[in-house]
Amino acid sequence: MPRDYENQAPTAFQRRPHLTQDDNWIRAFLKEAKIGHIASAIDGQPFLNPTMFWLDEENHQIVFHSNVAGRVRSNIESNPRVSLEASEFGKFLPSNVALEFSLQFRSAVIFGTARVVTDPVEARRLMYSLISKYFPKLTAGKEYREITDKELRATSIYALKIESWSGKENWAERADQSDEWTPLDEKWFE
Ligand SMILES: Cc1cc2nc3c(=O)[nH]c(=O)nc-3n(C[C@H](O)[C@H](O)[C@H](O)COP(=O)(O)OP(=O)(O)OC[C@H]3O[C@@H](n4cnc5c(N)ncnc54)[C@H](O)[C@@H]3O)c2cc1C
């Protein structure tokens, strides 16, 4: 029977508690994770958008951007409630029973409210910080041109205020195996 989730926080009841990670782990993971998927929704239709992002630790928010005209902007303006997922994976993990096939993974899921950053000073600061995550050695005004007013008008910079988050990691060397079936040959684990 599915659980009754009415009036429960979106991060409640993580199904495998031993894989659940704490706030420090989530923070460290989000600082390193490269790609996030922003979920927005309008008229009951969910949308996913892959994006670069930056964890602004000081303000407990996620910064990302899109073009000025587009679904992400339009959806968020109509409904600022969003979610973001980021993950990475390692080895694929075989098993001798179907439902134990797995992979090494670590991931975080965030729930919160996004706003379009309209103050140009704040927008530039956040945009430069986002760029620095991916290109820490490049500086605005040195290797690349500073953001012009026209460029700023053509983009949307968002600040996603984090309301709740969860982290999960399964980096086991092997998936569970059953002793009620012939063991897998070692070659499958190579
Ligand atoms: C790994 C990755 C990282 C990215 N990082 C950024 C980033 O940091 N900033 C940025 O502005 N863009 C980034 N993009 C592109 C981004 O996913 C969107 O295409 C872009 O932000 C425009 O979104 P939109 O909703 O305004 O597009 P719209 O063109 O308005 O979207 C309309 C429809 O087009 C389709 N669509 C839009 N984007 C995609 C897509 N990526 N793949 C397939 N279908 C799509 C969907 O059906 C969507 O509903 C990234 C893409 C990838 C794959």
PDBQT file of the ligand as one rigid body, heavy atoms in Angstrom, charges set to zero:
ROOT
HETATM    1  C1  LIG A 201      23.721  19.541 -19.204  1.00  0.00    +0.000 C 
HETATM    2  C2  LIG A 201      23.026  20.807 -19.601  1.00  0.00    +0.000 A 
HETATM    3  C3  LIG A 201      23.321  22.003 -18.938  1.00  0.00    +0.000 A 
HETATM    4  C4  LIG A 201      22.691  23.191 -19.314  1.00  0.00    +0.000 A 
HETATM    5  N1  LIG A 201      22.968  24.341 -18.628  1.00  0.00    +0.000 NA
HETATM    6  C5  LIG A 201      22.313  25.501 -18.964  1.00  0.00    +0.000 A 
HETATM    7  C6  LIG A 201      22.536  26.695 -18.215  1.00  0.00    +0.000 A 
HETATM    8  O1  LIG A 201      23.293  26.745 -17.243  1.00  0.00    +0.000 OA
HETATM    9  N2  LIG A 201      21.854  27.824 -18.589  1.00  0.00    +0.000 N 
HETATM   10  C7  LIG A 201      20.979  27.818 -19.646  1.00  0.00    +0.000 A 
HETATM   11  O2  LIG A 201      20.388  28.853 -19.937  1.00  0.00    +0.000 OA
HETATM   12  N3  LIG A 201      20.747  26.694 -20.342  1.00  0.00    +0.000 NA
HETATM   13  C8  LIG A 201      21.391  25.531 -20.030  1.00  0.00    +0.000 A 
HETATM   14  N4  LIG A 201      21.135  24.380 -20.724  1.00  0.00    +0.000 N 
HETATM   15  C9  LIG A 201      20.074  24.422 -21.740  1.00  0.00    +0.000 C 
HETATM   16  C10 LIG A 201      18.750  24.324 -20.988  1.00  0.00    +0.000 C 
HETATM   17  O3  LIG A 201      18.441  22.969 -20.702  1.00  0.00    +0.000 OA
HETATM   18  C11 LIG A 201      17.536  24.904 -21.761  1.00  0.00    +0.000 C 
HETATM   19  O4  LIG A 201      17.573  24.452 -23.097  1.00  0.00    +0.000 OA
HETATM   20  C12 LIG A 201      17.552  26.417 -21.732  1.00  0.00    +0.000 C 
HETATM   21  O5  LIG A 201      17.743  26.917 -20.416  1.00  0.00    +0.000 OA
HETATM   22  C13 LIG A 201      16.248  26.962 -22.249  1.00  0.00    +0.000 C 
HETATM   23  O6  LIG A 201      15.202  26.588 -21.395  1.00  0.00    +0.000 OA
HETATM   24  P1  LIG A 201      13.746  27.173 -21.671  1.00  0.00    +0.000 P 
HETATM   25  O7  LIG A 201      12.781  26.489 -20.793  1.00  0.00    +0.000 OA
HETATM   26  O8  LIG A 201      13.793  28.647 -21.607  1.00  0.00    +0.000 OA
HETATM   27  O9  LIG A 201      13.613  26.687 -23.193  1.00  0.00    +0.000 OA
HETATM   28  P2  LIG A 201      12.357  26.664 -24.134  1.00  0.00    +0.000 P 
HETATM   29  O10 LIG A 201      12.942  26.635 -25.494  1.00  0.00    +0.000 OA
HETATM   30  O11 LIG A 201      11.364  27.735 -23.784  1.00  0.00    +0.000 OA
HETATM   31  O12 LIG A 201      11.683  25.265 -23.787  1.00  0.00    +0.000 OA
HETATM   32  C14 LIG A 201      10.564  24.862 -24.547  1.00  0.00    +0.000 C 
HETATM   33  C15 LIG A 201      10.612  23.369 -24.687  1.00  0.00    +0.000 C 
HETATM   34  O13 LIG A 201      11.790  23.012 -25.415  1.00  0.00    +0.000 OA
HETATM   35  C16 LIG A 201      12.288  21.785 -24.944  1.00  0.00    +0.000 C 
HETATM   36  N5  LIG A 201      13.636  21.957 -24.378  1.00  0.00    +0.000 N 
HETATM   37  C17 LIG A 201      14.161  23.058 -23.792  1.00  0.00    +0.000 A 
HETATM   38  N6  LIG A 201      15.407  22.776 -23.335  1.00  0.00    +0.000 NA
HETATM   39  C18 LIG A 201      15.660  21.490 -23.674  1.00  0.00    +0.000 A 
HETATM   40  C19 LIG A 201      16.761  20.644 -23.499  1.00  0.00    +0.000 A 
HETATM   41  N7  LIG A 201      17.895  21.038 -22.847  1.00  0.00    +0.000 N 
HETATM   42  N8  LIG A 201      16.696  19.393 -23.975  1.00  0.00    +0.000 NA
HETATM   43  C20 LIG A 201      15.587  18.966 -24.616  1.00  0.00    +0.000 A 
HETATM   44  N9  LIG A 201      14.493  19.724 -24.793  1.00  0.00    +0.000 NA
HETATM   45  C21 LIG A 201      14.543  20.973 -24.322  1.00  0.00    +0.000 A 
HETATM   46  C22 LIG A 201      11.340  21.299 -23.874  1.00  0.00    +0.000 C 
HETATM   47  O14 LIG A 201      10.345  20.494 -24.448  1.00  0.00    +0.000 OA
HETATM   48  C23 LIG A 201      10.739  22.610 -23.364  1.00  0.00    +0.000 C 
HETATM   49  O15 LIG A 201       9.524  22.417 -22.713  1.00  0.00    +0.000 OA
HETATM   50  C24 LIG A 201      21.747  23.181 -20.385  1.00  0.00    +0.000 A 
HETATM   51  C25 LIG A 201      21.462  21.981 -21.034  1.00  0.00    +0.000 A 
HETATM   52  C26 LIG A 201      22.085  20.811 -20.643  1.00  0.00    +0.000 A 
HETATM   53  C27 LIG A 201      21.715  19.527 -21.333  1.00  0.00    +0.000 C 
ENDROOT
TORSDOF 0
